[in-house]
Amino acid sequence: MKLQIGGTEPKAGWTILNIQPGEGVDIVASCETLPMPDSTVEEIYCSHVLEHLEINAAHRALAGFFRVLIPGGLLRVSVPDLSILCQLFISPQLSVAAKYNIQRIIMGGQLDEYDFHKTMWYDDLFYSALVAHGFTDIRRVDHFNDLFPGDCSTVGAEGVAISLNVEARKG
């Protein structure tokens, strides 16, 4: 099984898990408590989801990702990069509207009950969390557009890519 967490657009060979029901969603559940058995998923793709969880829930989700992945299974994760967003926000050249846009990326769009950001990540914090949960071969990549064209891994603000895109393997 290949598992896309938080997605809505079907892709051949992928099962979509989302906390909200909708067209294209195969499993309605929280990524904090994945309903699949241990070592049954070969690949997980999770784009701009973990920031919506409070820190302990995010760690439970990472532990669950590790649990359901097969040995050597691949985790691909994209989250907003707090370091980049902070640098953008303090830029004196930005207008009030541009800063407001960055603020909404940091805090979530707040369009529904799930669209709030509760944990923000930057590279050292995210890498250490992955290591703490047993992941290895951790590397930053530019985007996942080749896998899911137009996904949030390519999101930018003020002409700057704002996502921390990481691949890691179950050790």
QUIWODA-V246130 format. One record per residue. N is the residue number from 1. RES is the residue in one letter. PSI is psi as a letter, one per 20 degrees, with the letter a starting at -180 (NA if undefined). Layout:
BEGIN
n->N res->RES psi->PSI
n->N res->RES psi->PSI
END
This chain:
BEGIN
n->1 res->M psi->q
n->2 res->K psi->p
n->3 res->L psi->p
n->4 res->Q psi->o
n->5 res->I psi->p
n->6 res->G psi->j
n->7 res->G psi->r
n->8 res->T psi->i
n->9 res->E psi->o
n->10 res->P psi->q
n->11 res->K psi->p
n->12 res->A psi->p
n->13 res->G psi->i
n->14 res->W psi->q
n->15 res->T psi->p
n->16 res->I psi->p
n->17 res->L psi->p
n->18 res->N psi->q
n->19 res->I psi->h
n->20 res->Q psi->p
n->21 res->P psi->q
n->22 res->G psi->r
n->23 res->E psi->p
n->24 res->G psi->i
n->25 res->V psi->p
n->26 res->D psi->h
n->27 res->I psi->p
n->28 res->V psi->o
n->29 res->A psi->r
n->30 res->S psi->q
n->31 res->C psi->i
n->32 res->E psi->h
n->33 res->T psi->m
n->34 res->L psi->p
n->35 res->P psi->j
n->36 res->M psi->q
n->37 res->P psi->r
n->38 res->D psi->q
n->39 res->S psi->l
n->40 res->T psi->i
n->41 res->V psi->p
n->42 res->E psi->h
n->43 res->E psi->q
n->44 res->I psi->p
n->45 res->Y psi->p
n->46 res->C psi->o
n->47 res->S psi->o
n->48 res->H psi->l
n->49 res->V psi->g
n->50 res->L psi->h
n->51 res->E psi->i
n->52 res->H psi->i
n->53 res->L psi->q
n->54 res->E psi->r
n->55 res->I psi->g
n->56 res->N psi->h
n->57 res->A psi->h
n->58 res->A psi->h
n->59 res->H psi->h
n->60 res->R psi->h
n->61 res->A psi->g
n->62 res->L psi->g
n->63 res->A psi->h
n->64 res->G psi->h
n->65 res->F psi->g
n->66 res->F psi->g
n->67 res->R psi->g
n->68 res->V psi->i
n->69 res->L psi->q
n->70 res->I psi->q
n->71 res->P psi->p
n->72 res->G psi->j
n->73 res->G psi->q
n->74 res->L psi->p
n->75 res->L psi->p
n->76 res->R psi->p
n->77 res->V psi->q
n->78 res->S psi->p
n->79 res->V psi->q
n->80 res->P psi->p
n->81 res->D psi->o
n->82 res->L psi->h
n->83 res->S psi->g
n->84 res->I psi->g
n->85 res->L psi->h
n->86 res->C psi->g
n->87 res->Q psi->g
n->88 res->L psi->g
n->89 res->F psi->h
n->90 res->I psi->j
n->91 res->S psi->p
n->92 res->P psi->i
n->93 res->Q psi->i
n->94 res->L psi->q
n->95 res->S psi->r
n->96 res->V psi->g
n->97 res->A psi->g
n->98 res->A psi->g
n->99 res->K psi->h
n->100 res->Y psi->g
n->101 res->N psi->g
n->102 res->I psi->g
n->103 res->Q psi->g
n->104 res->R psi->h
n->105 res->I psi->g
n->106 res->I psi->g
n->107 res->M psi->i
n->108 res->G psi->q
n->109 res->G psi->h
n->110 res->Q psi->k
n->111 res->L psi->h
n->112 res->D psi->r
n->113 res->E psi->i
n->114 res->Y psi->i
n->115 res->D psi->l
n->116 res->F psi->p
n->117 res->H psi->p
n->118 res->K psi->i
n->119 res->T psi->p
n->120 res->M psi->q
n->121 res->W psi->q
n->122 res->Y psi->r
n->123 res->D psi->g
n->124 res->D psi->g
n->125 res->L psi->g
n->126 res->F psi->g
n->127 res->Y psi->g
n->128 res->S psi->h
n->129 res->A psi->g
n->130 res->L psi->g
n->131 res->V psi->g
n->132 res->A psi->h
n->133 res->H psi->j
n->134 res->G psi->j
n->135 res->F psi->q
n->136 res->T psi->r
n->137 res->D psi->l
n->138 res->I psi->p
n->139 res->R psi->q
n->140 res->R psi->p
n->141 res->V psi->r
n->142 res->D psi->g
n->143 res->H psi->r
n->144 res->F psi->k
n->145 res->N psi->h
n->146 res->D psi->h
n->147 res->L psi->g
n->148 res->F psi->n
n->149 res->P psi->p
n->150 res->G psi->j
n->151 res->D psi->r
n->152 res->C psi->i
n->153 res->S psi->i
n->154 res->T psi->j
n->155 res->V psi->q
n->156 res->G psi->r
n->157 res->A psi->p
n->158 res->E psi->k
n->159 res->G psi->j
n->160 res->V psi->p
n->161 res->A psi->p
n->162 res->I psi->j
n->163 res->S psi->q
n->164 res->L psi->o
n->165 res->N psi->p
n->166 res->V psi->q
n->167 res->E psi->q
n->168 res->A psi->q
n->169 res->R psi->q
n->170 res->K psi->o
n->171 res->G psi->NA
END
